[in-house]
Amino acid sequence: MTDREGNQMDDGLAAAFERERPRLRGVAYRMLGSLADADDAVQEAWLRLSRNDSDEVRNLGAWLTTVVGRIALDMLRARRTRKEDPFEDAVVSWPDPVVSPPDGLDPEQEALLADSVGLALMVVLETLTPAERLAFVLHDLFAVPFAEIGPMLDRSEDAAKMLASRARRRVQGASVSTTDRSRQRDVVAAFQAAARDGDFDTLLAVLDPDVEIVSDVGARYTVGAEAAARHAMSFRRFATVGRPVLVNGAPGILVLPEGAPPYALLAFTVRDGLITRLDVVAARERLARLDVSALGA
């Protein structure tokens, strides 16, 4: 084989990999919850592909999905074995939010956030074991057969099915719909206006009776509408500097005081016209990593 032929084959393989990259990044992000770690996993997959005899790979997309899944599984297991500071562990155990302008996602974000992977779902995924997460993400979100997932976990096909079923029960109700985003945005705007104006009754009107608040610097807790409304009233002094955004594809609010870094990020889950869950990102380390360049901030 001439050098020219070899270069052409390398260029073709690289081009084929780039076509798969958005999907692979989506797999890795759902598995790891970290954008930086997802990029590392995808890059490692490229290195393994470039070292492998690509002529033996019959289905490149499936092969790469399996490789990224294995890499992410190893990374998750490594996290579990690390001994970390309690506060740092609390920060690490939350996913990185993806913040976008309220008018929509760019193509790269669309690929990353397909399948309604809202922040609430990502938060729940963080509570799964590595094996549960792999089985659920690969099968339910990327249609990988259990017959392929089982060997990745050194388990049987039926055992992989059980892992996914257990994960499915945990994540039930955490996915978001983007088909009625305009209505969801109206509900979030009403919440912000009511918080700004101190309108307790309107806050109650947009909150589900069993609304749940989850924070990355505190414990998960179900508060109910009245307690949540009182909690929202404490948000009043920040409501005037809250700007509408999309958080993992769903309506949210970024609290961004003028001339200061982001103070908080609020992600809403809205169902049937009511806020059923509010995820609050307040950890300074995570807020500092937010990419808000597309917001003109």
Secondary structure, DSSP 8 states (H G I E B T S, - for coil): --HHHHHHHHHHHHHHHHHHHHHHHHHHHHHHS-HHHHHHHHHHHHHHHHHS-GGG-S-HHHHHHHHHHHHHHHHHHHHHHS---HHHHHHHTS----EE-TT---HHHHHHTTTT--HHHHHHHTTS-HHHHHHHIIIIIT---HHHHHHHTTS-HHHHHHHHHHHHHHHTT-----TTHHHHHHHHHHHHHHHHHT-HHHHHHHEEEEEEEEETTS--EE-HHHHHHHHHHTTHHHHTTEEEEEETTEEEEEE--TTS---EEEEEEEETTEEEEEEEE--HHHHHT---GGGT-
